[in-house]
Amino acid sequence: MFLTMFKSGNYAFAPIVLLWCTMPALSAASEYRAGIAVVDITPTEPIRLSGYGSRTKPSEGVLAPIHAKALAITRTRGRNEHVVIITTDLIGLPRAITDVVAARIQQKYGLERADILFNSSHTHTGPSIRSNLSLLFELPDAEKRTVDAYSDRLQEALFEVAGRAILDLAPATLTSGHGAVNFAVNRRVRGPNGFSIGVNPQGPTDSDVPVLRVTGADGKIKAVLFGYACHNTTLTGGNNLISGDYAGFAQEALERTNPGAIALFLMLSGADQNPNPRGTGELAKQHGATLATEVGRVLQGKMSPLAGALKAAFRIVELEFEANDKPTFESRLNDANPYRVRHAKAMLARIESGQPIRRYPYPVQAISFGGKFTLVALGGEVVVDYSLAIKRTYPTAGVVVAGYSNDVMAYIPSLRVLKEGGYEAFDSMYYYGLPASWAADTEEKILNTVATVIKATR
């Protein structure tokens, strides 16, 4: 089991509600403390990999281990100024898991919900997670039990890795910088029958590679947090080996070239972005090397020191769906597409039980380091339009827009994408088990909530 290292190590977890406040006094120069932890979450038995519905059997081995990592940061000059950023080499964490883990972290360590950020790399060569992409597969009972058992162990691992990072807090210096790579390509292609997934070099992309460097009191790099807006789909459905795809290989390369450091990957707003080219393990390693080399270049260059208040804000906004009703779902029961039939049956069951899905609680979060480096964390598979719009609106805040954060419940299209249609706008809802496409005011509601959390962190 992948929790063995916690149980056999030297990390005793006595109640530590006020741990953040009981650290010894530091010199005036030590504005921040940081802690880092990592745990291997590679499944120990064959499990159905998520992301591609074409897979029909459990995994057949491990191409590269996958991990959960946590970066804890507290500001020594402020009161209640601390965050924990948890990253995972997984398809996506649903709120059924993150809400439970966050509540446990809050209770044991005295944090607020806004202080805790979960992000998933969205690798399509990672294990299925309970409650995520709930209609992608109809698993046999034995495989369901495997997924449930893995999800239970994962939940424990996320809590434990956060605790280890908190126990690792030590004086640190934070600096930030930006690079750029260009292997992501917009995948929405207009054709005679609407939009399909392909290669669209003229479509919008975001080449930004934000980098946050954490340096210990000894001058050595302790952690590197970096991100990119691109699906982790270099490895396609024919691959049945576990890995973190390009993001996993990039982290591995950075840790190899920076001994003692832990590299954490943030998946940004890459829902409509694919690696190009793609299809093999060698290409996944190539893209990972490209990204790691650029992050390394940024680390070796002039980076901006971070200072000032560490502030966080978290809001839930209720999003609604386009009109849907019982006759609509009944009309799909004989559809040639098995996913539409599966989806229709699930939605009818909800209606008949008196629990139709009418709206969804969508998480929006911001974490600011002195107003110069601001993480905006959005739930779901967020298209690149959001990142580009938010960065245009807040050009001086050092904004980084991460999707796949705190809850991965569906694709989050912009109004443009909603109007154009296609997979990201509608078809993907069949796999996520939501009733219809998002309402036309979805982008407006999300951007208004982003404005609220950014204002709260200034």
The 8 nearest C-alpha neighbors of each residue, nearest first, counted from 0:
[[1, 2, 3, 43, 42, 152, 40, 4],
 [0, 2, 3, 40, 39, 41, 4, 38],
 [3, 1, 4, 0, 5, 156, 6, 152],
 [2, 4, 6, 5, 1, 0, 7, 8],
 [5, 3, 7, 2, 6, 8, 1, 38],
 [6, 4, 3, 8, 2, 7, 10, 159],
 [5, 7, 3, 4, 8, 2, 10, 9],
 [6, 8, 4, 5, 3, 9, 10, 2],
 [9, 7, 5, 10, 4, 6, 11, 3],
 [8, 10, 11, 7, 5, 6, 4, 12],
 [9, 11, 8, 12, 5, 163, 6, 7],
 [10, 12, 13, 9, 8, 6, 5, 14],
 [13, 11, 10, 14, 15, 162, 163, 159],
 [12, 14, 11, 15, 107, 10, 16, 162],
 [15, 13, 16, 107, 12, 108, 17, 18],
 [16, 14, 18, 17, 108, 107, 13, 12],
 [15, 17, 108, 107, 109, 18, 14, 106],
 [18, 16, 20, 19, 15, 109, 108, 21],
 [17, 19, 15, 21, 20, 16, 108, 22],
 [20, 18, 17, 21, 22, 73, 108, 81],
 [19, 21, 18, 17, 22, 79, 78, 23],
 [22, 20, 18, 19, 17, 23, 24, 15],
 [21, 23, 20, 19, 24, 18, 168, 25],
 [24, 22, 25, 21, 20, 75, 169, 26],
 [25, 23, 22, 26, 75, 21, 27, 29],
 [26, 24, 29, 23, 27, 75, 170, 28],
 [25, 27, 28, 29, 24, 30, 170, 75],
 [26, 28, 29, 25, 30, 76, 75, 24],
 [27, 29, 26, 30, 25, 31, 172, 170],
 [30, 28, 27, 26, 31, 170, 25, 171],
 [29, 31, 75, 74, 28, 76, 27, 32],
 [32, 30, 74, 171, 75, 29, 73, 170],
 [31, 33, 170, 169, 171, 73, 168, 72],
 [32, 34, 72, 168, 169, 71, 171, 170],
 [35, 33, 168, 167, 164, 71, 165, 70],
 [34, 36, 164, 70, 69, 167, 71, 33],
 [37, 35, 164, 69, 68, 163, 160, 70],
 [36, 38, 68, 67, 160, 69, 66, 39],
 [39, 37, 67, 66, 40, 68, 160, 36],
 [38, 40, 66, 41, 1, 65, 67, 37],
 [41, 39, 66, 1, 65, 38, 42, 67],
 [40, 42, 65, 64, 39, 43, 66, 1],
 [43, 41, 44, 40, 149, 45, 46, 126],
 [42, 44, 41, 0, 45, 1, 40, 46],
 [43, 45, 42, 46, 145, 58, 60, 41],
 [44, 46, 58, 57, 59, 47, 43, 42],
 [47, 45, 57, 58, 48, 126, 44, 145],
 [46, 48, 57, 58, 127, 126, 56, 49],
 [49, 47, 126, 127, 125, 124, 46, 58],
 [48, 50, 127, 126, 123, 51, 125, 47],
 [49, 51, 123, 52, 90, 48, 124, 122],
 [52, 50, 53, 236, 49, 54, 123, 235],
 [51, 53, 54, 135, 136, 50, 49, 55],
 [52, 54, 51, 55, 236, 237, 50, 136],
 [55, 53, 52, 56, 51, 236, 48, 237],
 [54, 56, 53, 57, 52, 47, 136, 138],
 [55, 57, 54, 47, 58, 46, 48, 239],
 [58, 56, 47, 46, 45, 59, 48, 55],
 [59, 57, 45, 239, 46, 47, 240, 60],
 [60, 58, 240, 239, 45, 57, 61, 241],
 [59, 61, 240, 58, 241, 62, 45, 239],
 [60, 62, 241, 240, 63, 242, 64, 59],
 [61, 63, 240, 242, 241, 60, 64, 280],
 [62, 64, 242, 61, 241, 65, 243, 247],
 [65, 63, 41, 242, 61, 66, 39, 62],
 [66, 64, 41, 88, 40, 243, 242, 39],
 [67, 65, 39, 40, 38, 88, 87, 68],
 [66, 68, 87, 38, 86, 37, 40, 39],
 [69, 67, 37, 86, 85, 36, 66, 38],
 [68, 70, 85, 36, 161, 84, 35, 164],
 [69, 71, 35, 84, 83, 34, 164, 85],
 [72, 70, 83, 34, 33, 164, 165, 82],
 [71, 73, 33, 82, 81, 32, 83, 34],
 [74, 72, 81, 32, 31, 80, 75, 82],
 [75, 73, 31, 80, 76, 30, 77, 81],
 [74, 76, 30, 31, 77, 73, 32, 29],
 [77, 75, 74, 30, 78, 31, 27, 308],
 [76, 78, 75, 74, 80, 79, 308, 309],
 [77, 79, 80, 76, 75, 74, 20, 81],
 [80, 78, 81, 77, 110, 19, 20, 73],
 [81, 79, 309, 78, 74, 73, 77, 310],
 [80, 82, 73, 72, 79, 74, 114, 309],
 [83, 81, 114, 72, 71, 115, 73, 84],
 [82, 84, 71, 115, 70, 114, 116, 85],
 [83, 85, 116, 70, 69, 115, 117, 71],
 [86, 84, 69, 117, 68, 116, 118, 83],
 [87, 85, 118, 68, 67, 119, 117, 69],
 [86, 88, 67, 119, 89, 66, 120, 118],
 [89, 87, 120, 243, 65, 66, 119, 122],
 [90, 88, 121, 87, 125, 119, 91, 122],
 [89, 91, 121, 122, 123, 125, 119, 120],
 [92, 90, 119, 407, 89, 121, 93, 403],
 [91, 93, 406, 407, 96, 119, 94, 97],
 [94, 92, 406, 407, 95, 96, 131, 130],
 [93, 95, 97, 406, 96, 98, 405, 92],
 [94, 96, 93, 98, 97, 99, 130, 92],
 [95, 97, 94, 99, 98, 93, 100, 154],
 [98, 96, 94, 100, 99, 101, 95, 405],
 [99, 97, 101, 94, 100, 96, 95, 102],
 [98, 100, 102, 96, 97, 101, 103, 95],
 [99, 101, 97, 103, 102, 98, 158, 104],
 [102, 100, 104, 98, 103, 99, 97, 105],
 [101, 103, 105, 99, 100, 104, 98, 106],
 [102, 104, 106, 100, 105, 101, 107, 99],
 [105, 103, 101, 107, 102, 106, 108, 100],
 [106, 104, 110, 102, 109, 103, 108, 107],
 [107, 105, 103, 104, 109, 108, 102, 16],
 [106, 108, 16, 104, 105, 109, 15, 103],
 [109, 107, 16, 105, 15, 110, 104, 106],
 [108, 110, 16, 105, 106, 107, 17, 111],
 [111, 109, 105, 108, 114, 112, 104, 106],
 [110, 112, 113, 114, 105, 109, 115, 101],
 [111, 113, 114, 115, 101, 110, 105, 313],
 [112, 114, 313, 312, 111, 311, 115, 364],
 [113, 115, 82, 112, 111, 311, 83, 110],
 [116, 114, 83, 113, 112, 82, 84, 117],
 [115, 117, 84, 85, 405, 83, 118, 114],
 [116, 118, 85, 405, 404, 86, 84, 115],
 [119, 117, 404, 86, 403, 85, 87, 405],
 [118, 120, 87, 91, 121, 89, 403, 86],
 [119, 121, 266, 88, 122, 89, 87, 265],
 [122, 90, 120, 89, 119, 91, 231, 123],
 [121, 123, 231, 90, 124, 243, 89, 120],
 [124, 122, 50, 125, 49, 232, 90, 121],
 [125, 123, 241, 242, 122, 48, 243, 240],
 [124, 126, 48, 89, 241, 123, 122, 242],
 [127, 125, 48, 49, 47, 46, 128, 124],
 [126, 128, 49, 48, 47, 146, 129, 125],
 [129, 127, 131, 150, 126, 146, 130, 92],
 [128, 130, 131, 147, 150, 146, 127, 133],
 [131, 129, 133, 93, 128, 132, 95, 92],
 [130, 132, 133, 129, 128, 93, 91, 408],
 [133, 131, 431, 430, 135, 134, 130, 432],
 [132, 134, 131, 130, 431, 135, 432, 430],
 [135, 133, 430, 136, 132, 432, 431, 429],
 [134, 136, 430, 132, 52, 133, 137, 431],
 [137, 135, 134, 138, 52, 133, 132, 430],
 [136, 138, 139, 134, 135, 133, 143, 341],
 [137, 139, 136, 142, 143, 140, 141, 47],
 [138, 140, 142, 141, 143, 137, 144, 136],
 [141, 139, 143, 142, 144, 138, 145, 137],
 [140, 142, 144, 143, 139, 145, 138, 146],
 [141, 143, 145, 144, 139, 140, 138, 146],
 [144, 142, 140, 146, 145, 141, 138, 147],
 [143, 145, 147, 141, 142, 146, 148, 140],
 [144, 146, 142, 148, 143, 147, 149, 141],
 [147, 145, 149, 143, 144, 148, 150, 142],
 [148, 146, 144, 150, 149, 145, 129, 143],
 [149, 147, 151, 145, 150, 146, 144, 152],
 [148, 150, 146, 152, 151, 147, 153, 145],
 [151, 149, 153, 147, 148, 152, 128, 146],
 [150, 152, 148, 154, 153, 149, 147, 155],
 [153, 151, 149, 155, 154, 150, 156, 148],
 [154, 152, 156, 150, 155, 151, 149, 157],
 [153, 155, 151, 157, 152, 156, 150, 96],
 [154, 156, 152, 158, 153, 157, 159, 151],
 [155, 157, 153, 159, 158, 154, 160, 152],
 [158, 156, 160, 154, 159, 155, 153, 161],
 [159, 157, 155, 161, 156, 160, 100, 162],
 [158, 160, 156, 162, 161, 157, 155, 163],
 [159, 161, 163, 157, 162, 158, 36, 156],
 [162, 160, 164, 158, 159, 163, 69, 157],
 [163, 161, 159, 165, 160, 164, 166, 158],
 [162, 164, 166, 160, 165, 161, 36, 159],
 [165, 163, 35, 34, 36, 167, 161, 162],
 [164, 166, 162, 167, 163, 168, 71, 34],
 [165, 167, 163, 164, 168, 162, 34, 18],
 [166, 168, 34, 164, 165, 163, 35, 169],
 [169, 167, 34, 33, 32, 165, 166, 164],
 [168, 170, 32, 33, 171, 34, 167, 215],
 [171, 169, 32, 216, 29, 31, 215, 33],
 [172, 170, 215, 32, 214, 31, 33, 216],
 [171, 173, 214, 213, 215, 31, 174, 170],
 [174, 172, 213, 305, 212, 304, 214, 171],
 [173, 175, 304, 303, 212, 305, 302, 211],
 [176, 174, 211, 303, 302, 210, 212, 304],
 [177, 175, 302, 210, 209, 297, 303, 211],
 [178, 176, 209, 208, 210, 297, 207, 179],
 [177, 179, 208, 207, 297, 293, 209, 294],
 [178, 180, 207, 208, 206, 181, 177, 293],
 [181, 179, 206, 182, 290, 207, 208, 178],
 [180, 182, 183, 206, 179, 184, 205, 204],
 [181, 183, 275, 274, 180, 184, 286, 276],
 [184, 182, 274, 273, 181, 229, 272, 275],
 [185, 183, 272, 273, 200, 186, 275, 274],
 [184, 186, 272, 202, 199, 271, 187, 204],
 [185, 187, 198, 197, 196, 199, 272, 271],
 [188, 186, 196, 195, 185, 194, 197, 199],
 [187, 189, 194, 195, 199, 197, 196, 186],
 [188, 190, 194, 193, 195, 187, 191, 192],
 [191, 189, 193, 192, 194, 188, 195, 187],
 [190, 192, 193, 189, 194, 195, 188, 421],
 [193, 191, 190, 194, 189, 195, 421, 188],
 [192, 194, 190, 189, 191, 195, 421, 420],
 [195, 193, 189, 421, 188, 190, 187, 420],
 [194, 196, 188, 187, 421, 197, 189, 193],
 [197, 195, 187, 186, 188, 194, 198, 422],
 [196, 198, 186, 188, 187, 195, 199, 185],
 [197, 199, 186, 200, 185, 184, 188, 187],
 [198, 200, 185, 201, 202, 186, 188, 187],
 [201, 199, 202, 184, 198, 185, 203, 186],
 [200, 202, 199, 203, 185, 184, 204, 198],
 [201, 203, 185, 199, 200, 204, 187, 184],
 [204, 202, 185, 201, 205, 383, 384, 184],
 [205, 203, 185, 383, 206, 202, 184, 272],
 [206, 204, 207, 228, 383, 203, 387, 386],
 [205, 207, 179, 180, 181, 204, 208, 228],
 [208, 206, 179, 205, 178, 209, 227, 177],
 [207, 209, 178, 179, 227, 177, 226, 210],
 [210, 208, 177, 225, 226, 176, 207, 178],
 [211, 209, 225, 176, 175, 224, 177, 212],
 [210, 212, 175, 224, 223, 174, 225, 213],
 [213, 211, 223, 174, 173, 175, 222, 214],
 [214, 212, 173, 222, 221, 172, 220, 223],
 [213, 215, 220, 172, 221, 171, 219, 218],
 [214, 216, 171, 217, 218, 219, 221, 170],
 [215, 217, 218, 170, 171, 214, 219, 172],
 [218, 216, 215, 219, 214, 220, 171, 170],
 [219, 217, 216, 215, 214, 220, 172, 221],
 [220, 218, 214, 217, 215, 221, 216, 260],
 [219, 221, 214, 260, 222, 213, 215, 218],
 [220, 222, 260, 214, 213, 215, 219, 261],
 [223, 221, 261, 213, 260, 262, 220, 212],
 [222, 224, 262, 212, 211, 263, 213, 225],
 [223, 225, 263, 211, 210, 262, 264, 212],
 [226, 224, 210, 264, 209, 265, 211, 223],
 [225, 227, 265, 264, 208, 266, 209, 267],
 [226, 228, 208, 267, 266, 229, 207, 265],
 [229, 227, 269, 267, 268, 266, 205, 226],
 [228, 230, 269, 272, 183, 273, 227, 231],
 [231, 229, 273, 232, 269, 272, 270, 274],
 [230, 232, 122, 244, 121, 233, 123, 245],
 [233, 231, 234, 230, 123, 235, 273, 122],
 [232, 234, 277, 283, 278, 274, 231, 235],
 [235, 233, 278, 232, 279, 238, 280, 277],
 [234, 236, 278, 237, 238, 232, 233, 123],
 [237, 235, 238, 51, 53, 54, 234, 239],
 [236, 238, 235, 239, 54, 234, 53, 278],
 [237, 239, 236, 240, 235, 234, 124, 279],
 [238, 240, 58, 59, 237, 241, 124, 48],
 [241, 239, 61, 60, 62, 59, 58, 238],
 [240, 242, 61, 124, 125, 62, 60, 63],
 [243, 241, 63, 124, 244, 62, 64, 65],
 [242, 244, 247, 88, 122, 65, 246, 124],
 [243, 245, 242, 247, 246, 283, 231, 122],
 [246, 244, 287, 283, 248, 247, 286, 284],
 [247, 245, 249, 248, 244, 243, 287, 250],
 [246, 248, 243, 250, 249, 245, 244, 251],
 [247, 249, 287, 251, 245, 250, 246, 284],
 [250, 248, 287, 291, 246, 252, 251, 247],
 [251, 249, 262, 253, 247, 248, 252, 254],
 [250, 252, 248, 254, 249, 253, 255, 247],
 [253, 251, 255, 249, 250, 254, 248, 291],
 [254, 252, 250, 256, 255, 251, 291, 257],
 [253, 255, 257, 251, 252, 256, 260, 258],
 [254, 256, 252, 253, 257, 258, 251, 250],
 [255, 257, 253, 254, 258, 252, 295, 251],
 [258, 256, 254, 255, 260, 253, 259, 220],
 [259, 257, 260, 255, 254, 256, 261, 220],
 [258, 260, 257, 221, 261, 254, 220, 219],
 [261, 259, 221, 222, 258, 257, 220, 254],
 [260, 262, 222, 254, 223, 221, 263, 259],
 [263, 261, 223, 250, 222, 224, 254, 253],
 [262, 264, 224, 223, 225, 86, 250, 261],
 [263, 265, 225, 226, 224, 266, 246, 86],
 [266, 264, 226, 225, 267, 118, 120, 263],
 [265, 267, 120, 226, 227, 401, 228, 402],
 [401, 266, 268, 228, 402, 227, 269, 400],
 [269, 267, 383, 402, 228, 381, 382, 401],
 [268, 270, 228, 229, 272, 271, 230, 383],
 [269, 271, 382, 380, 381, 272, 268, 230],
 [272, 270, 382, 269, 186, 185, 187, 383],
 [271, 273, 185, 229, 269, 184, 186, 270],
 [274, 272, 230, 183, 184, 229, 186, 275],
 [275, 273, 183, 182, 233, 276, 277, 184],
 [276, 274, 277, 182, 183, 184, 273, 233],
 [275, 277, 274, 278, 282, 233, 182, 273],
 [278, 276, 233, 275, 274, 282, 279, 234],
 [277, 279, 234, 233, 235, 282, 276, 280],
 [280, 278, 282, 281, 234, 277, 283, 233],
 [279, 281, 283, 282, 284, 234, 278, 233],
 [280, 282, 284, 279, 283, 285, 278, 286],
 [281, 283, 285, 279, 284, 280, 286, 277],
 [284, 282, 245, 280, 286, 281, 285, 233],
 [285, 283, 287, 281, 282, 286, 248, 245],
 [284, 286, 282, 288, 287, 283, 281, 289],
 [287, 285, 289, 283, 288, 284, 245, 282],
 [286, 288, 249, 245, 248, 284, 290, 285],
 [287, 289, 291, 285, 286, 290, 249, 292],
 [290, 288, 286, 292, 287, 291, 285, 293],
 [289, 291, 287, 293, 288, 292, 249, 286],
 [292, 290, 249, 288, 294, 293, 289, 253],
 [293, 291, 295, 289, 290, 294, 288, 296],
 [294, 292, 296, 290, 295, 291, 178, 297],
 [293, 295, 291, 297, 296, 292, 298, 290],
 [296, 294, 292, 298, 293, 297, 291, 299],
 [295, 297, 293, 299, 294, 298, 292, 300],
 [296, 298, 294, 300, 295, 299, 178, 176],
 [299, 297, 295, 296, 300, 294, 302, 212],
 [298, 300, 296, 297, 295, 301, 302, 294],
 [301, 299, 297, 298, 302, 296, 176, 295],
 [300, 302, 303, 299, 297, 298, 176, 175],
 [301, 303, 176, 175, 174, 300, 304, 298],
 [302, 304, 174, 175, 176, 305, 301, 173],
 [305, 303, 174, 173, 302, 175, 306, 172],
 [306, 304, 174, 173, 303, 368, 369, 371],
 [307, 305, 369, 304, 368, 308, 30, 173],
 [308, 306, 369, 368, 309, 305, 370, 30],
 [307, 309, 369, 310, 368, 77, 306, 74],
 [310, 308, 368, 80, 367, 369, 74, 307],
 [311, 309, 456, 367, 366, 308, 80, 368],
 [310, 312, 366, 113, 365, 456, 114, 367],
 [313, 311, 113, 452, 365, 364, 455, 456],
 [314, 312, 364, 113, 363, 452, 365, 311],
 [315, 313, 363, 362, 364, 316, 312, 452],
 [314, 316, 362, 361, 360, 363, 317, 313],
 [317, 315, 361, 360, 318, 314, 362, 448],
 [316, 318, 360, 359, 361, 358, 315, 319],
 [319, 317, 359, 358, 316, 441, 360, 361],
 [318, 320, 358, 438, 437, 357, 359, 317],
 [321, 319, 437, 438, 436, 435, 322, 358],
 [320, 322, 438, 436, 437, 435, 323, 319],
 [321, 323, 320, 324, 435, 438, 436, 434],
 [324, 322, 321, 327, 435, 434, 325, 320],
 [325, 323, 327, 326, 328, 322, 350, 329],
 [324, 326, 328, 327, 329, 347, 323, 350],
 [327, 325, 329, 328, 324, 330, 323, 331],
 [328, 326, 330, 325, 324, 329, 323, 331],
 [327, 329, 343, 331, 330, 325, 326, 347],
 [330, 328, 326, 331, 332, 327, 325, 343],
 [329, 331, 328, 327, 332, 326, 333, 334],
 [332, 330, 334, 328, 329, 333, 340, 343],
 [331, 333, 340, 329, 334, 330, 343, 328],
 [334, 332, 331, 335, 340, 330, 329, 336],
 [335, 333, 331, 336, 332, 340, 339, 337],
 [334, 336, 337, 333, 340, 339, 331, 338],
 [335, 337, 334, 339, 338, 340, 333, 331],
 [338, 336, 340, 339, 341, 335, 334, 342],
 [339, 337, 341, 340, 336, 342, 429, 430],
 [340, 338, 342, 337, 341, 336, 343, 429],
 [339, 341, 332, 337, 343, 338, 342, 331],
 [342, 340, 338, 344, 339, 343, 337, 345],
 [341, 343, 339, 345, 340, 429, 344, 338],
 [344, 342, 328, 340, 346, 345, 341, 339],
 [343, 345, 347, 341, 342, 346, 348, 340],
 [346, 344, 348, 342, 343, 347, 341, 349],
 [345, 347, 349, 343, 348, 344, 342, 350],
 [348, 346, 350, 344, 349, 345, 351, 343],
 [347, 349, 345, 351, 346, 350, 344, 352],
 [350, 348, 355, 354, 346, 352, 347, 351],
 [349, 351, 355, 347, 353, 352, 348, 354],
 [350, 352, 348, 353, 349, 347, 354, 355],
 [353, 351, 349, 350, 354, 348, 355, 347],
 [352, 354, 350, 351, 355, 349, 348, 356],
 [355, 353, 349, 352, 350, 356, 351, 348],
 [356, 354, 350, 349, 353, 357, 346, 352],
 [357, 355, 358, 354, 434, 433, 349, 359],
 [356, 358, 355, 319, 320, 359, 434, 318],
 [359, 357, 319, 318, 356, 317, 320, 360],
 [358, 360, 318, 317, 361, 319, 357, 356],
 [361, 359, 317, 316, 315, 318, 362, 358],
 [360, 362, 316, 315, 317, 359, 378, 318],
 [363, 361, 315, 378, 314, 377, 364, 316],
 [362, 364, 377, 314, 313, 376, 315, 449],
 [365, 363, 313, 376, 312, 375, 452, 314],
 [364, 366, 375, 312, 374, 311, 452, 453],
 [367, 365, 311, 374, 373, 310, 375, 312],
 [368, 366, 373, 310, 370, 309, 372, 456],
 [369, 367, 309, 372, 370, 371, 308, 373],
 [368, 370, 307, 308, 371, 306, 367, 309],
 [369, 371, 368, 367, 396, 372, 457, 373],
 [372, 370, 396, 397, 369, 368, 373, 305],
 [373, 371, 397, 368, 367, 370, 398, 396],
 [374, 372, 367, 398, 366, 397, 399, 396],
 [373, 375, 399, 366, 365, 398, 400, 376],
 [374, 376, 365, 400, 364, 399, 401, 373],
 [377, 375, 401, 364, 404, 402, 363, 400],
 [378, 376, 402, 363, 404, 401, 362, 375],
 [379, 377, 404, 406, 403, 362, 407, 402],
 [378, 380, 407, 403, 409, 408, 410, 381],
 [379, 381, 410, 270, 411, 403, 402, 409],
 [380, 382, 411, 268, 402, 270, 379, 410],
 [383, 381, 270, 271, 268, 384, 269, 412],
 [382, 384, 268, 386, 385, 269, 204, 387],
 [385, 383, 387, 386, 382, 388, 413, 203],
 [386, 384, 388, 383, 387, 389, 382, 413],
 [385, 387, 389, 400, 383, 388, 384, 268],
 [386, 388, 384, 390, 385, 389, 391, 383],
 [389, 387, 391, 385, 386, 390, 384, 392],
 [390, 388, 392, 386, 391, 387, 385, 393],
 [389, 391, 393, 387, 392, 388, 394, 398],
 [392, 390, 388, 389, 394, 393, 387, 386],
 [391, 393, 389, 390, 394, 388, 387, 395],
 [394, 392, 390, 391, 396, 395, 389, 398],
 [393, 395, 390, 391, 396, 392, 397, 398],
 [396, 394, 393, 397, 371, 398, 370, 390],
 [395, 397, 371, 398, 370, 393, 394, 372],
 [398, 396, 372, 371, 373, 395, 399, 394],
 [397, 399, 373, 396, 390, 374, 372, 400],
 [398, 400, 374, 375, 373, 401, 397, 209],
 [401, 399, 375, 386, 267, 376, 374, 398],
 [402, 400, 267, 376, 268, 266, 375, 377],
 [401, 403, 377, 268, 267, 381, 404, 378],
 [404, 402, 379, 378, 407, 380, 118, 119],
 [403, 405, 118, 378, 117, 402, 377, 406],
 [406, 404, 117, 378, 97, 116, 118, 94],
 [407, 405, 93, 94, 378, 404, 92, 408],
 [408, 406, 379, 93, 91, 403, 378, 92],
 [407, 409, 379, 406, 93, 431, 131, 410],
 [410, 408, 379, 431, 407, 380, 411, 428],
 [409, 411, 380, 379, 423, 381, 412, 427],
 [410, 412, 381, 380, 379, 382, 409, 413],
 [413, 411, 416, 382, 424, 417, 410, 423],
 [412, 414, 416, 415, 442, 417, 384, 411],
 [413, 415, 417, 416, 442, 418, 439, 412],
 [416, 414, 418, 413, 417, 419, 412, 384],
 [415, 417, 419, 413, 418, 414, 412, 420],
 [418, 416, 414, 424, 420, 415, 419, 412],
 [417, 419, 415, 416, 420, 414, 424, 439],
 [418, 420, 416, 417, 415, 421, 194, 193],
 [421, 419, 424, 417, 418, 416, 425, 194],
 [422, 420, 194, 424, 423, 195, 425, 426],
 [421, 423, 426, 427, 424, 425, 195, 420],
 [422, 424, 421, 410, 425, 427, 412, 426],
 [425, 423, 417, 420, 421, 422, 412, 416],
 [424, 426, 436, 422, 427, 428, 423, 421],
 [427, 425, 422, 428, 429, 421, 424, 423],
 [426, 428, 429, 422, 425, 430, 423, 431],
 [427, 429, 431, 426, 433, 430, 425, 432],
 [430, 428, 427, 342, 432, 431, 426, 339],
 [431, 429, 134, 135, 428, 132, 432, 427],
 [432, 430, 132, 428, 429, 133, 433, 409],
 [431, 433, 429, 430, 134, 428, 133, 342],
 [434, 432, 428, 431, 435, 429, 356, 409],
 [433, 435, 346, 432, 356, 323, 428, 436],
 [436, 434, 320, 321, 433, 437, 323, 428],
 [435, 437, 425, 321, 320, 424, 438, 428],
 [438, 436, 320, 321, 319, 441, 435, 439],
 [437, 439, 320, 321, 319, 440, 441, 436],
 [438, 440, 441, 414, 437, 417, 442, 321],
 [439, 441, 443, 438, 442, 444, 414, 437],
 [442, 440, 444, 443, 439, 438, 445, 318],
 [443, 441, 445, 444, 413, 440, 414, 446],
 [442, 444, 440, 446, 441, 445, 447, 414],
 [445, 443, 447, 441, 442, 446, 440, 448],
 [444, 446, 448, 442, 447, 443, 449, 441],
 [447, 445, 449, 443, 448, 444, 442, 450],
 [448, 446, 450, 444, 449, 445, 443, 451],
 [447, 449, 451, 445, 450, 446, 444, 452],
 [450, 448, 446, 452, 451, 447, 453, 445],
 [451, 449, 447, 453, 448, 452, 454, 446],
 [450, 452, 448, 454, 449, 453, 455, 447],
 [453, 451, 455, 312, 449, 454, 450, 365],
 [454, 452, 456, 450, 455, 451, 365, 449],
 [453, 455, 451, 452, 457, 456, 450, 449],
 [454, 456, 452, 453, 457, 451, 312, 311],
 [457, 455, 310, 453, 454, 311, 367, 452],
 [456, 454, 455, 370, 453, 367, 310, 369]]
